[in-house]
Structures are given as structure tokens and as C-alpha cells.
């Protein structure tokens, strides 16, 4: 590539960034769990290879950087005590789904994680949430994402379609079902990132909340739904999706992403967001990234 072409590309990128909407960071409240018992000694997703060694101390150090970054950005972080024998408890996003002071508790598909649910339920009750025990298999915010007033709900690998009906009844919200078809992206939060946690100019957010997503993770019908509802969405490449680039947390301006999702980083900057890279490579060995380690606490407490 010539110097002229490179300079032209950089100028075009700068122009796009300068014309992007102004974004506003909103203070969030998260629940996290230190991975002090983290290891991979079973396999319940394609990322988990028990034969591959894991480093618990490294996992804790990487997690701590994410925890401290949230505090430095002005967010509030609550902690749930890790339970011995439940190495995946660090992925707190699967521990529930919370809106307006009500907590919908998970019902895990695999027995290896089922002991986590009572611990999360107890934490929610102690924190003052109206706690709902489910009848249907669901894995919390791993498969339920709030975008404005609508709940995007994933199915295909973990949460069942019946849980979509149930979550709609619990929160009295519209639920949009999306079918995941690629086993690498077994939870919705591995294939969609909610970029705007606050919707509405009157609330300090954009008129319409937007998302980023990986088209190839969904069937044709689900892609058509996403295209219709989110025409301005960021479409992320498989290259960036396969390093858990979409398993990200956003406050409306700062978007915490994998350092390997270089294309997604550029796309975010062009839209006026501020991508911040945090390496959770050790926790990726368990099939989880930044969003997996971050459960949003909405209301109550």
C-alpha cells in the first residue's frame, strides 16, 4: 500500500470519527465474582478443554483489572462470594436478569452449574430485590439482553424458548426471540453487544439504543429481525467475534472489549464510542469474557 493510500485511509477514518454522534457515559452497577476457584475440569461449551492447563492466579489478576477499571470509570461493583467447586461462578452474567428491582434467577441447563443458582438467589434477596425463581431453563443475562424497553432473548443451546415467555411475564416487556446456530456462540451475549444501556434523549441517552452483532451466529429469520429492528447496528466480523469481541460491556461511551478484536475497536471509534481493551484470555479458556463476568444490577438495593 502506498503512503498516499495510507494517509487517505487515516484521513477518512478521522473524518468519520469527527462526524460521529457524541456519546455519554452512564454510571452502572455491576455484580462480579472473583475467580479464586477458576479452573477447567469439565466441558460444557466448545471453548472448554480440560486437558489444557489453566492458571488460577492469572485469571484472578486479569479479572482484577476489569474490576478496577469499572471503579475507575465511576461504576459501582458489588461482589458475590465464590463457592468452591463452582469454577464458572465468575461468569456472573449467567447468575440472573434484573430490571426495576426484580431479579429473575437462572435455572442452569448443566448440572455442573446448577449449584450456583441458590447462591445468586440468596444474594438478590439480601440486596432487596424481588426475587423470582424460574420454572424454565434459562441462563440469565447470558441469553437475555435489555435494549431500551425490549428484551432480546437467545435460544438454541442453553436457555429454552419457554423461558422467553416466562421472562416476558416476569417483567411485562416485549421479548424478541433470536435463534443461535453456531455452538461457539452458545449464549446471546457472545453474539450481541448492547452499546447503549440508556435509551431516550430525555434520559441522556440516544433516541434509540443500538447494538453490535455477529450475523453468522444467527439463523436467517433472526438475522432478518435484527436487520429490521437495528438498521444502524455495527456488524462484526467472525474474526472479531471468535475472540469474544462482542462479549463486551458498555456504559454508553466506554466499551470494554477484547484487545484482539481490532476491527471492532475501529468500528466503535468511528461511531463515537471509546473502546477500552482488557485481556481476559485466561477466563476465555472457560468460554467467558468481559460481559460474562459482568451482571448488570438494575434498580433496588
Secondary structure, 3 states (H helix, E strand, C coil): CCHHHHHHHHHHHHHHHHCCCCCCCCCCEEEECCCCCCCCCCCCCCCCCCCCCCCHHHHHHHHHHHHHHHHHCCCEEEECCCCCCCHHHHCHHHHCEEECCEEECCECCCHHHHCHHHHHHHHHHHCCCEEECCCCCECHHHCEEEECCEEEEEECCCCCHHHHHHHHHHHCCEEEEEEECCCCCCCHHHCEEECCCCECHHHCCECCCCEEECHHHECHHHHHHHHHHCCCCEECCHHHHCCCCCCCEECCCEEEECCCCHHHHHHHHHCCCEEEECCCHHHHCCCCCCHHHCEECCCCC
